C-alpha cells in the first residue's frame, strides 16, 4: 500500500540521487583534470632537473680542468 505522499517522496529521492550523481561526476572530472595538470608539472620538473644536473656536471668538469691547469 502506498502512503499518502509516497510518490512525491520517491520522486524527490530520485531527483536528489541524480543531483548527487551529477555532483560526483563533476567532482571526478575536476580531479582528473587536476591530476593531469600535476602529471604535466611533474614531467616538466623532471626535465628541468635533468637539464640542471647536466649543466652542473659541465660546470664541475670545467672547474676540475681549470684546477689541473693551475
C-alpha atoms as one frame of an Amber mdcrd trajectory, in Angstrom:
protein
   0.000   0.000   0.000   1.185   3.480  -0.840   1.079   6.072   1.850  -0.224
   9.495   1.039   2.672  11.488  -0.482   4.850   8.416  -1.158   5.144   9.039
  -4.937   6.295  12.593  -4.261   8.837  11.343  -1.716  10.105   8.747  -4.168
  10.363  11.357  -6.928  12.238  13.728  -4.614  14.664  10.917  -3.663  15.235
  10.091  -7.324  15.929  13.745  -8.116  18.332  14.064  -5.182  20.037  10.853
  -6.270  20.522  12.259  -9.784  21.834  15.548  -8.392  24.342  13.654  -6.244
  25.430  11.553  -9.226  25.929  14.706 -11.293  27.930  16.331  -8.484  30.143
  13.247  -8.180  30.707  13.167 -11.951  31.651  16.836 -11.937  33.964  16.351
  -8.964  35.614  13.357 -10.633  36.141  15.356 -13.828  37.784  18.184 -11.874
  40.003  15.673 -10.054  41.008  14.074 -13.365  41.926  17.488 -14.768  43.970
  18.367 -11.665  45.727  15.002 -11.827  46.582  15.637 -15.491  47.961  19.076
 -14.594  50.073  17.568 -11.794  51.459  14.897 -14.122  52.447  17.582 -16.661
  54.017  19.666 -13.902  55.906  16.629 -12.603  57.228  15.874 -16.101  58.369
  19.475 -16.599  60.089  19.452 -13.196  61.866  16.210 -14.099  63.072  17.726
 -17.393  64.284  20.857 -15.612  66.122  18.752 -13.017  67.842  16.725 -15.746
  68.847  19.929 -17.554  70.242  21.472 -14.355  72.119  18.277 -13.434  73.691
  18.258 -16.894  74.780  21.900 -16.521  76.100  21.173 -13.030  78.191  18.272
 -14.358  79.549  20.501 -17.134  80.472  23.184 -14.579  82.130  20.593 -12.320
  84.248  19.276 -15.207  85.254  22.828 -16.125  86.295  23.550 -12.527  88.310
  20.315 -12.424  90.005  21.147 -15.723  90.835  24.668 -14.585  92.205  23.242
 -11.320  94.515  20.937 -13.268  95.734  23.809 -15.447  96.837  25.844 -12.413
